[in-house]
Amino acid sequence: MKMKKFINNPENLTPELLEGFAEAHKDLVTLGENRMIINNKLAEADRVTIVTQGGSGHEPAISGFVGEGMVDISVVGDVFAAPGPQACLDAIKLADKGKGVLYIVLNHAGDMLTGNLTMKKCAKEGLNVVKVVTQEDIANAPRSNADDRRGLVGCIPTYKIAGAAAAEGKSLEEVAAIAQRFADNMATLAVAVSGATHPATGSLLADLGEDEMEIGMGQHGEHAIAHFLLKAVHHRKHDDERHDAQGDGSDRNARNKAHETVFATAASTGSRVAQSDGNFKRKSQDVFSRIGLLF
């Protein structure tokens, strides 16, 4: 079933969305050129600054996390489409206050293309920039093949942790190392109970019945790793047990990817990351059992 949306002309969706967002939060952010959402306190920043990018359509991510202690500039593309590298270069120049810029990019094809081209432009201009890529979705690749993992909501705590480190006055190298450490040790797994409708085209991105759910769906409706009937948690557990007893174990193998889930407990700088395999495995078992995933 397609979602109903209250919008004007779909062609103007992104600029109107950003105009409304900036007006609603004008005490915190400003809408700049090239669809930049800018932290109002950027002008007074005497620290490492943070720039990120991404398509619209994922609100409140990513522009909803622009503000004190988090992102300084978010560069926004069309719905589910990355912005261009020139806009990102302009944002990095604007953000740079002499202490360097951390550039956070989510691992999707378009975003990575823009990110790589942006870094080449920055190198040509001699800008002090470090790029950190978030790629934590355990549904579509193992950690050993992290370059094929999607970047999902893990960007949000990465923004906060990097922002806190920058606010403490740490160097660009230190902020980047903290952000990279967290990015390398986090993991996410999506659970979908309905499919989204593209807000600009009206096309259905994923079609789930009223009694269905999917584990591991991507944020744009990408293929999931498992498709189930939606039931109470204790019923879901029993179904999994019967399936594992009768089947080839493929579902259990998929669920076991969740063992990689890291539960991070960060100090203000994000320096304390829970990395004990035993600890996070026990915690992941407890959390995922609540949605009917058995280990």
Contacts in CASP RR format, 6 or more apart in sequence:
PFRMAT RR
TARGET T0000
AUTHOR 0000-0000-0000
METHOD contacts of the structure
MODEL  1
MKMKKFINNPENLTPELLEGFAEAHKDLVTLGENRMIINNKLAEADRVTI
VTQGGSGHEPAISGFVGEGMVDISVVGDVFAAPGPQACLDAIKLADKGKG
VLYIVLNHAGDMLTGNLTMKKCAKEGLNVVKVVTQEDIANAPRSNADDRR
GLVGCIPTYKIAGAAAAEGKSLEEVAAIAQRFADNMATLAVAVSGATHPA
TGSLLADLGEDEMEIGMGQHGEHAIAHFLLKAVHHRKHDDERHDAQGDGS
DRNARNKAHETVFATAASTGSRVAQSDGNFKRKSQDVFSRIGLLF
1 194 0 8 1.000
2 197 0 8 1.000
2 202 0 8 1.000
2 204 0 8 1.000
3 195 0 8 1.000
3 196 0 8 1.000
3 197 0 8 1.000
5 197 0 8 1.000
5 199 0 8 1.000
5 202 0 8 1.000
7 13 0 8 1.000
7 16 0 8 1.000
7 199 0 8 1.000
8 16 0 8 1.000
10 199 0 8 1.000
10 200 0 8 1.000
10 201 0 8 1.000
10 202 0 8 1.000
11 200 0 8 1.000
13 56 0 8 1.000
13 79 0 8 1.000
13 199 0 8 1.000
13 200 0 8 1.000
14 35 0 8 1.000
14 56 0 8 1.000
14 76 0 8 1.000
14 77 0 8 1.000
14 78 0 8 1.000
14 79 0 8 1.000
15 35 0 8 1.000
17 56 0 8 1.000
17 57 0 8 1.000
17 59 0 8 1.000
18 31 0 8 1.000
18 35 0 8 1.000
18 37 0 8 1.000
18 56 0 8 1.000
18 63 0 8 1.000
18 76 0 8 1.000
19 31 0 8 1.000
21 29 0 8 1.000
21 31 0 8 1.000
21 37 0 8 1.000
21 59 0 8 1.000
21 63 0 8 1.000
21 64 0 8 1.000
22 29 0 8 1.000
22 30 0 8 1.000
22 31 0 8 1.000
22 37 0 8 1.000
27 40 0 8 1.000
28 39 0 8 1.000
28 40 0 8 1.000
28 66 0 8 1.000
28 67 0 8 1.000
28 68 0 8 1.000
29 37 0 8 1.000
29 38 0 8 1.000
29 39 0 8 1.000
29 40 0 8 1.000
29 63 0 8 1.000
29 66 0 8 1.000
29 67 0 8 1.000
30 37 0 8 1.000
30 38 0 8 1.000
30 40 0 8 1.000
31 37 0 8 1.000
31 38 0 8 1.000
32 38 0 8 1.000
33 90 0 8 1.000
34 75 0 8 1.000
34 83 0 8 1.000
34 86 0 8 1.000
34 87 0 8 1.000
34 90 0 8 1.000
34 91 0 8 1.000
35 75 0 8 1.000
35 76 0 8 1.000
35 77 0 8 1.000
35 83 0 8 1.000
35 87 0 8 1.000
36 73 0 8 1.000
36 74 0 8 1.000
36 75 0 8 1.000
36 76 0 8 1.000
36 87 0 8 1.000
36 90 0 8 1.000
36 91 0 8 1.000
36 94 0 8 1.000
37 63 0 8 1.000
37 64 0 8 1.000
37 66 0 8 1.000
37 73 0 8 1.000
37 74 0 8 1.000
37 76 0 8 1.000
38 66 0 8 1.000
38 72 0 8 1.000
38 73 0 8 1.000
38 94 0 8 1.000
39 45 0 8 1.000
39 66 0 8 1.000
39 67 0 8 1.000
39 68 0 8 1.000
39 71 0 8 1.000
39 72 0 8 1.000
39 73 0 8 1.000
40 67 0 8 1.000
41 67 0 8 1.000
41 68 0 8 1.000
42 49 0 8 1.000
42 72 0 8 1.000
42 73 0 8 1.000
42 94 0 8 1.000
42 95 0 8 1.000
42 97 0 8 1.000
45 72 0 8 1.000
45 97 0 8 1.000
46 97 0 8 1.000
46 99 0 8 1.000
47 97 0 8 1.000
47 99 0 8 1.000
47 166 0 8 1.000
47 167 0 8 1.000
47 169 0 8 1.000
48 99 0 8 1.000
48 100 0 8 1.000
48 101 0 8 1.000
48 102 0 8 1.000
48 165 0 8 1.000
48 166 0 8 1.000
48 169 0 8 1.000
48 170 0 8 1.000
48 171 0 8 1.000
48 172 0 8 1.000
48 175 0 8 1.000
49 72 0 8 1.000
49 73 0 8 1.000
49 95 0 8 1.000
49 96 0 8 1.000
49 97 0 8 1.000
49 99 0 8 1.000
49 100 0 8 1.000
49 101 0 8 1.000
49 102 0 8 1.000
49 166 0 8 1.000
50 70 0 8 1.000
50 71 0 8 1.000
50 72 0 8 1.000
50 73 0 8 1.000
50 95 0 8 1.000
50 101 0 8 1.000
50 102 0 8 1.000
50 103 0 8 1.000
50 104 0 8 1.000
50 159 0 8 1.000
50 162 0 8 1.000
50 163 0 8 1.000
50 166 0 8 1.000
51 71 0 8 1.000
51 72 0 8 1.000
51 73 0 8 1.000
51 74 0 8 1.000
51 75 0 8 1.000
51 88 0 8 1.000
51 91 0 8 1.000
51 92 0 8 1.000
51 95 0 8 1.000
51 101 0 8 1.000
51 102 0 8 1.000
51 103 0 8 1.000
51 104 0 8 1.000
52 62 0 8 1.000
52 71 0 8 1.000
52 73 0 8 1.000
52 74 0 8 1.000
52 75 0 8 1.000
52 103 0 8 1.000
52 104 0 8 1.000
52 105 0 8 1.000
52 155 0 8 1.000
52 159 0 8 1.000
53 62 0 8 1.000
53 74 0 8 1.000
53 75 0 8 1.000
53 76 0 8 1.000
53 77 0 8 1.000
53 82 0 8 1.000
53 83 0 8 1.000
53 88 0 8 1.000
53 91 0 8 1.000
53 105 0 8 1.000
53 111 0 8 1.000
53 114 0 8 1.000
53 115 0 8 1.000
54 62 0 8 1.000
54 74 0 8 1.000
54 75 0 8 1.000
54 76 0 8 1.000
54 77 0 8 1.000
54 82 0 8 1.000
54 83 0 8 1.000
54 106 0 8 1.000
54 111 0 8 1.000
55 62 0 8 1.000
55 76 0 8 1.000
55 77 0 8 1.000
55 78 0 8 1.000
55 79 0 8 1.000
55 80 0 8 1.000
55 81 0 8 1.000
55 82 0 8 1.000
55 83 0 8 1.000
55 111 0 8 1.000
56 76 0 8 1.000
56 77 0 8 1.000
56 78 0 8 1.000
56 79 0 8 1.000
56 80 0 8 1.000
57 79 0 8 1.000
57 80 0 8 1.000
57 199 0 8 1.000
58 219 0 8 1.000
61 153 0 8 1.000
61 155 0 8 1.000
61 156 0 8 1.000
62 71 0 8 1.000
62 74 0 8 1.000
62 76 0 8 1.000
62 155 0 8 1.000
62 159 0 8 1.000
63 74 0 8 1.000
63 76 0 8 1.000
64 74 0 8 1.000
65 71 0 8 1.000
65 74 0 8 1.000
65 156 0 8 1.000
65 159 0 8 1.000
65 160 0 8 1.000
66 72 0 8 1.000
66 73 0 8 1.000
66 74 0 8 1.000
68 167 0 8 1.000
69 160 0 8 1.000
69 163 0 8 1.000
69 164 0 8 1.000
69 166 0 8 1.000
69 167 0 8 1.000
70 159 0 8 1.000
70 160 0 8 1.000
70 163 0 8 1.000
71 104 0 8 1.000
71 159 0 8 1.000
71 163 0 8 1.000
72 95 0 8 1.000
73 91 0 8 1.000
73 94 0 8 1.000
73 95 0 8 1.000
75 83 0 8 1.000
75 84 0 8 1.000
75 87 0 8 1.000
75 88 0 8 1.000
75 91 0 8 1.000
76 83 0 8 1.000
77 83 0 8 1.000
77 84 0 8 1.000
78 200 0 8 1.000
79 198 0 8 1.000
79 199 0 8 1.000
79 200 0 8 1.000
80 198 0 8 1.000
80 220 0 8 1.000
81 110 0 8 1.000
82 108 0 8 1.000
82 110 0 8 1.000
82 111 0 8 1.000
82 113 0 8 1.000
82 114 0 8 1.000
83 114 0 8 1.000
84 114 0 8 1.000
84 117 0 8 1.000
84 118 0 8 1.000
85 114 0 8 1.000
85 115 0 8 1.000
85 117 0 8 1.000
85 118 0 8 1.000
85 121 0 8 1.000
86 121 0 8 1.000
88 103 0 8 1.000
88 114 0 8 1.000
88 115 0 8 1.000
88 118 0 8 1.000
89 118 0 8 1.000
89 121 0 8 1.000
89 122 0 8 1.000
89 125 0 8 1.000
92 101 0 8 1.000
92 103 0 8 1.000
92 118 0 8 1.000
92 122 0 8 1.000
92 127 0 8 1.000
92 129 0 8 1.000
93 125 0 8 1.000
93 127 0 8 1.000
95 101 0 8 1.000
96 127 0 8 1.000
96 128 0 8 1.000
98 128 0 8 1.000
99 169 0 8 1.000
99 171 0 8 1.000
99 172 0 8 1.000
100 127 0 8 1.000
100 128 0 8 1.000
100 129 0 8 1.000
100 172 0 8 1.000
101 127 0 8 1.000
101 128 0 8 1.000
101 129 0 8 1.000
101 130 0 8 1.000
101 172 0 8 1.000
102 129 0 8 1.000
102 130 0 8 1.000
102 132 0 8 1.000
102 162 0 8 1.000
102 166 0 8 1.000
102 172 0 8 1.000
102 175 0 8 1.000
102 176 0 8 1.000
102 179 0 8 1.000
103 115 0 8 1.000
103 118 0 8 1.000
103 119 0 8 1.000
103 122 0 8 1.000
103 129 0 8 1.000
103 130 0 8 1.000
103 131 0 8 1.000
103 132 0 8 1.000
104 131 0 8 1.000
104 132 0 8 1.000
104 133 0 8 1.000
104 134 0 8 1.000
104 155 0 8 1.000
104 158 0 8 1.000
104 159 0 8 1.000
104 162 0 8 1.000
104 179 0 8 1.000
105 111 0 8 1.000
105 112 0 8 1.000
105 114 0 8 1.000
105 115 0 8 1.000
105 131 0 8 1.000
105 132 0 8 1.000
105 133 0 8 1.000
105 134 0 8 1.000
106 133 0 8 1.000
106 134 0 8 1.000
106 135 0 8 1.000
106 150 0 8 1.000
106 151 0 8 1.000
106 152 0 8 1.000
106 155 0 8 1.000
107 133 0 8 1.000
107 134 0 8 1.000
107 135 0 8 1.000
107 147 0 8 1.000
107 149 0 8 1.000
107 150 0 8 1.000
107 151 0 8 1.000
108 150 0 8 1.000
108 151 0 8 1.000
112 133 0 8 1.000
115 131 0 8 1.000
119 129 0 8 1.000
119 131 0 8 1.000
122 129 0 8 1.000
128 172 0 8 1.000
130 172 0 8 1.000
130 173 0 8 1.000
130 176 0 8 1.000
132 158 0 8 1.000
132 162 0 8 1.000
132 176 0 8 1.000
132 179 0 8 1.000
132 180 0 8 1.000
132 183 0 8 1.000
133 183 0 8 1.000
134 151 0 8 1.000
134 152 0 8 1.000
134 154 0 8 1.000
134 155 0 8 1.000
134 158 0 8 1.000
134 183 0 8 1.000
134 186 0 8 1.000
135 146 0 8 1.000
135 147 0 8 1.000
135 149 0 8 1.000
135 150 0 8 1.000
135 151 0 8 1.000
135 183 0 8 1.000
136 149 0 8 1.000
136 151 0 8 1.000
136 152 0 8 1.000
136 154 0 8 1.000
136 183 0 8 1.000
136 186 0 8 1.000
136 187 0 8 1.000
136 188 0 8 1.000
137 149 0 8 1.000
137 150 0 8 1.000
137 151 0 8 1.000
137 152 0 8 1.000
137 187 0 8 1.000
137 188 0 8 1.000
137 189 0 8 1.000
137 190 0 8 1.000
137 216 0 8 1.000
137 218 0 8 1.000
138 149 0 8 1.000
138 187 0 8 1.000
138 188 0 8 1.000
138 189 0 8 1.000
138 257 0 8 1.000
138 258 0 8 1.000
138 260 0 8 1.000
138 261 0 8 1.000
139 150 0 8 1.000
139 189 0 8 1.000
139 190 0 8 1.000
139 215 0 8 1.000
139 216 0 8 1.000
139 217 0 8 1.000
139 218 0 8 1.000
139 224 0 8 1.000
139 225 0 8 1.000
139 254 0 8 1.000
139 257 0 8 1.000
140 148 0 8 1.000
140 149 0 8 1.000
140 150 0 8 1.000
140 216 0 8 1.000
140 218 0 8 1.000
140 222 0 8 1.000
140 225 0 8 1.000
141 147 0 8 1.000
141 148 0 8 1.000
141 149 0 8 1.000
142 257 0 8 1.000
142 260 0 8 1.000
143 149 0 8 1.000
143 187 0 8 1.000
143 260 0 8 1.000
146 184 0 8 1.000
150 218 0 8 1.000
150 219 0 8 1.000
150 222 0 8 1.000
151 188 0 8 1.000
152 188 0 8 1.000
152 190 0 8 1.000
152 218 0 8 1.000
152 219 0 8 1.000
153 188 0 8 1.000
154 183 0 8 1.000
154 186 0 8 1.000
154 188 0 8 1.000
157 182 0 8 1.000
157 186 0 8 1.000
157 264 0 8 1.000
157 266 0 8 1.000
158 179 0 8 1.000
158 182 0 8 1.000
158 183 0 8 1.000
158 186 0 8 1.000
160 266 0 8 1.000
161 178 0 8 1.000
161 179 0 8 1.000
161 182 0 8 1.000
161 266 0 8 1.000
161 269 0 8 1.000
161 270 0 8 1.000
162 175 0 8 1.000
162 176 0 8 1.000
162 178 0 8 1.000
162 179 0 8 1.000
163 175 0 8 1.000
164 266 0 8 1.000
164 268 0 8 1.000
164 269 0 8 1.000
164 270 0 8 1.000
165 174 0 8 1.000
165 175 0 8 1.000
165 178 0 8 1.000
165 179 0 8 1.000
165 269 0 8 1.000
165 270 0 8 1.000
165 271 0 8 1.000
166 175 0 8 1.000
168 268 0 8 1.000
168 269 0 8 1.000
170 178 0 8 1.000
170 269 0 8 1.000
178 269 0 8 1.000
178 270 0 8 1.000
178 271 0 8 1.000
181 273 0 8 1.000
182 264 0 8 1.000
182 266 0 8 1.000
182 270 0 8 1.000
182 273 0 8 1.000
185 262 0 8 1.000
185 264 0 8 1.000
185 273 0 8 1.000
185 275 0 8 1.000
186 262 0 8 1.000
186 264 0 8 1.000
187 258 0 8 1.000
187 260 0 8 1.000
187 261 0 8 1.000
187 262 0 8 1.000
188 261 0 8 1.000
189 215 0 8 1.000
189 216 0 8 1.000
189 257 0 8 1.000
189 258 0 8 1.000
189 261 0 8 1.000
189 288 0 8 1.000
190 215 0 8 1.000
190 216 0 8 1.000
190 217 0 8 1.000
190 218 0 8 1.000
190 219 0 8 1.000
190 224 0 8 1.000
191 213 0 8 1.000
191 214 0 8 1.000
191 215 0 8 1.000
191 216 0 8 1.000
191 217 0 8 1.000
191 291 0 8 1.000
192 206 0 8 1.000
192 208 0 8 1.000
192 213 0 8 1.000
192 214 0 8 1.000
192 216 0 8 1.000
192 217 0 8 1.000
192 218 0 8 1.000
192 221 0 8 1.000
192 224 0 8 1.000
193 208 0 8 1.000
193 212 0 8 1.000
193 213 0 8 1.000
193 230 0 8 1.000
194 208 0 8 1.000
195 204 0 8 1.000
195 205 0 8 1.000
195 206 0 8 1.000
195 207 0 8 1.000
195 208 0 8 1.000
195 221 0 8 1.000
196 204 0 8 1.000
196 205 0 8 1.000
196 206 0 8 1.000
196 221 0 8 1.000
197 203 0 8 1.000
197 204 0 8 1.000
197 205 0 8 1.000
198 204 0 8 1.000
198 205 0 8 1.000
205 220 0 8 1.000
205 221 0 8 1.000
206 214 0 8 1.000
206 217 0 8 1.000
206 221 0 8 1.000
208 214 0 8 1.000
210 230 0 8 1.000
211 229 0 8 1.000
211 230 0 8 1.000
212 227 0 8 1.000
212 228 0 8 1.000
212 229 0 8 1.000
212 230 0 8 1.000
213 227 0 8 1.000
213 228 0 8 1.000
213 229 0 8 1.000
213 230 0 8 1.000
214 224 0 8 1.000
214 226 0 8 1.000
214 227 0 8 1.000
214 228 0 8 1.000
215 224 0 8 1.000
215 225 0 8 1.000
215 226 0 8 1.000
215 227 0 8 1.000
215 228 0 8 1.000
215 254 0 8 1.000
215 255 0 8 1.000
215 293 0 8 1.000
216 224 0 8 1.000
216 225 0 8 1.000
216 226 0 8 1.000
217 223 0 8 1.000
217 224 0 8 1.000
218 224 0 8 1.000
225 254 0 8 1.000
225 257 0 8 1.000
226 251 0 8 1.000
226 254 0 8 1.000
226 255 0 8 1.000
228 236 0 8 1.000
228 239 0 8 1.000
229 239 0 8 1.000
231 239 0 8 1.000
233 290 0 8 1.000
233 291 0 8 1.000
233 292 0 8 1.000
236 291 0 8 1.000
236 292 0 8 1.000
237 289 0 8 1.000
237 292 0 8 1.000
237 294 0 8 1.000
240 251 0 8 1.000
240 252 0 8 1.000
240 255 0 8 1.000
240 292 0 8 1.000
240 293 0 8 1.000
240 294 0 8 1.000
241 294 0 8 1.000
243 251 0 8 1.000
244 251 0 8 1.000
244 252 0 8 1.000
244 294 0 8 1.000
252 294 0 8 1.000
255 288 0 8 1.000
255 293 0 8 1.000
255 294 0 8 1.000
255 295 0 8 1.000
256 295 0 8 1.000
258 284 0 8 1.000
258 288 0 8 1.000
258 293 0 8 1.000
258 295 0 8 1.000
259 281 0 8 1.000
259 284 0 8 1.000
259 295 0 8 1.000
261 280 0 8 1.000
261 283 0 8 1.000
261 284 0 8 1.000
261 287 0 8 1.000
261 288 0 8 1.000
262 273 0 8 1.000
262 274 0 8 1.000
262 275 0 8 1.000
262 280 0 8 1.000
263 274 0 8 1.000
263 279 0 8 1.000
263 280 0 8 1.000
263 283 0 8 1.000
263 284 0 8 1.000
263 287 0 8 1.000
264 270 0 8 1.000
264 273 0 8 1.000
264 274 0 8 1.000
265 272 0 8 1.000
265 273 0 8 1.000
265 274 0 8 1.000
266 272 0 8 1.000
266 273 0 8 1.000
274 280 0 8 1.000
281 295 0 8 1.000
284 295 0 8 1.000
285 295 0 8 1.000
288 295 0 8 1.000
289 295 0 8 1.000
END
